[in-house]
Amino acid sequence: MFKKETEYALRGMVYIQIQNTRGRRPGVAEISQEIEAPFFFTAKIFQRLVKAGFVNSMKGKGGGFFLDPNKADLPLKDLIIAIEGDELFIGCGFGLKNCDENNPCPLHQAYAGIRDGINKLVSGETIQSLASKSANLRFTSEVQKKDLSFS
């Protein structure tokens, strides 16, 4: 449903928030490993997110990525729009530029419900709400480490 960049950004932001609640600021190498994303692609994504003000970073000892606890919770929709634009929320399911109520495509009525459902879902969830729901989520390397310890 989302571009890979958006998927990695969402997973990475949730991972950062989980680690921040544990008093940690993960670096890009850790994030890319945990969310199963290429290192350089992850670095590029998070460089953009820092510039856009979605996440902060610090260099040096104790550095890494963190969400500002003084900022309001970050709706998923805001992050998705920043990466992909708003086409998912206003676009035509058939890909036509002229599709609207007066000139509907063959999917217009059916897609309207899907589009509204997605909009409602991502408007009602935040990075912070997903992180709190995912606090016990095992990211890849944690599972691999655990599996290795039992062999």
C-alpha positions in Angstrom: 0.0 0.0 0.0 2.8 2.4 0.9 6.1 3.0 -0.9 9.1 1.3 0.7 10.4 4.6 1.9 7.2 5.2 3.8 7.2 1.7 5.3 10.8 2.1 6.5 10.1 5.6 7.9 7.0 4.4 9.8 8.8 1.3 11.2 11.9 3.3 12.0 10.0 6.1 13.8 8.1 3.5 15.9 11.4 1.8 16.7 13.0 5.1 17.7 10.0 6.0 19.9 10.2 2.6 21.6 13.9 3.0 22.3 13.4 6.6 23.5 10.9 5.4 26.1 13.7 3.0 27.3 16.1 5.9 27.6 18.0 5.1 24.4 18.7 7.0 21.2 19.4 4.5 18.4 21.7 5.3 15.5 21.0 4.7 11.9 22.9 1.4 11.8 20.8 -0.1 14.6 17.6 1.3 13.1 18.3 -0.1 9.6 19.2 -3.5 11.1 16.1 -3.6 13.3 13.6 -2.6 10.6 15.3 -4.7 7.9 16.1 -1.8 5.6 19.3 -1.0 3.6 21.7 1.1 5.6 22.2 3.9 3.1 18.5 4.1 2.2 17.6 4.3 5.9 20.2 7.1 6.4 18.8 9.1 3.5 15.2 8.7 4.9 16.1 9.8 8.4 18.2 12.7 7.1 15.0 13.9 5.3 12.9 13.4 8.4 15.4 15.4 10.6 15.3 18.3 8.0 11.5 18.1 8.0 11.4 18.3 11.8 9.8 14.9 12.4 12.7 13.6 14.4 15.9 15.0 16.0 19.4 13.6 16.0 22.5 14.1 18.1 26.1 13.2 17.1 28.7 11.7 19.4 28.5 9.7 22.6 24.9 9.3 23.8 23.8 10.5 20.4 21.3 9.0 18.0 17.7 9.7 16.9 14.9 10.9 19.2 11.5 12.3 19.1 11.0 15.6 21.0 8.9 14.7 24.1 7.6 18.3 24.2 6.1 18.1 20.7 2.5 16.9 20.1 2.2 13.3 19.0 2.9 12.7 15.4 -0.1 11.5 13.3 0.8 8.8 10.7 -1.0 10.8 8.1 1.4 13.8 8.5 4.4 11.5 8.0 2.9 9.7 5.0 2.0 13.0 3.3 5.5 14.3 3.9 7.0 11.3 2.1 4.4 10.4 -0.5 2.2 13.5 -0.9 -1.6 13.4 -0.5 -2.5 11.4 -3.6 -3.4 8.3 -1.4 -6.1 10.4 0.3 -7.5 12.3 -2.6 -6.5 10.4 -5.7 -8.4 8.2 -8.1 -8.2 4.4 -7.6 -8.1 4.0 -11.4 -5.3 6.5 -11.8 -7.3 9.1 -13.7 -6.6 12.8 -13.2 -10.2 13.9 -14.0 -12.0 11.5 -11.8 -14.6 13.2 -9.5 -18.3 12.9 -8.6 -19.2 14.5 -12.0 -16.9 12.3 -14.0 -16.5 9.1 -12.0 -14.1 6.3 -13.0 -15.3 2.6 -12.9 -13.9 2.3 -9.4 -15.0 5.7 -8.1 -17.7 4.6 -5.6 -15.9 1.5 -4.4 -12.6 3.2 -4.0 -14.1 6.1 -2.1 -14.8 3.9 0.9 -11.3 2.4 0.9 -9.7 5.8 0.6 -11.9 7.1 3.5 -11.0 4.1 5.6 -7.3 4.5 5.1 -7.6 8.2 5.9 -9.5 7.5 9.1 -6.9 4.9 10.1 -3.8 7.0 9.6 -5.5 10.1 11.0 -6.4 8.3 14.2 -3.0 6.7 14.9 0.3 8.4 15.9 3.8 7.2 16.0 3.5 7.3 19.8 0.3 5.3 19.9 1.8 2.6 17.6 5.0 2.5 19.7 3.0 2.0 22.9 1.1 -0.8 21.2 4.3 -2.3 19.9 6.4 -2.1 23.1 6.8 -5.9 23.2 7.2 -6.2 19.4 10.3 -8.2 18.5 12.3 -6.6 15.8 14.4 -8.9 13.6 17.8 -8.9 15.3 16.2 -9.5 18.7 14.5 -12.6 17.4 17.7 -13.8 15.7 19.7 -13.2 18.9 17.1 -15.1 20.9 17.1 -17.9 18.4 20.9 -18.2 18.5 21.0 -18.3 22.3 18.8 -21.5 22.2 21.0 -23.4 19.8 
